[in-house]
């Protein structure tokens, strides 16, 4: 059972990465100038996304970051698949901050040797809201330090995603219900 999950994960990551390799006429997304990694670490609630197929039906999705002794970023994506009542699933990955990017561009690796682009395209001053994007504009994650946002904040973030050049038809608001009833 574990081997089949690993094979599915490997295939998924390969497809995601290959989709990012296709040539594109899109202008690269400008990352934020600087990310203070210590402030960025911790739990982020996924408010909305254009998701990969692994997270199409995610509920209570969170992404948690921790700097490792090696200087990489330990990443844990945690969610319930398809309903709040389903068991928690987790995906662990490693972030590699790219040099000379102000800590705003990472490579995220779920399995070796594949690293997917992770670009901090927006980060508000108090580190309570962020947008993680990709130049390919295939996936995007809108995250916050709280599980919900005011309608005005949500709309402003959606406007930012649209300005980045994303097709908003694939945007999915992630259901959040806290405290969790099935942790």
Secondary structure, 3 states (H helix, E strand, C coil): CHHHHHHHHHHHHHHHHHHHHCCCCCCCCCCCCCCCHHHHCEEEEEEEEECCHHHCCEEEEEEEEEECCCCCEEEEEEEEECCCCCCEEEEEEEEEECCCCCCCEEEEECCCCCCEEEEEEEECCCCCEEEEECCCCCCEEEEECCCCCCHHHHHHHHHHHHHCCCCHHHCEECECCCCCCCC
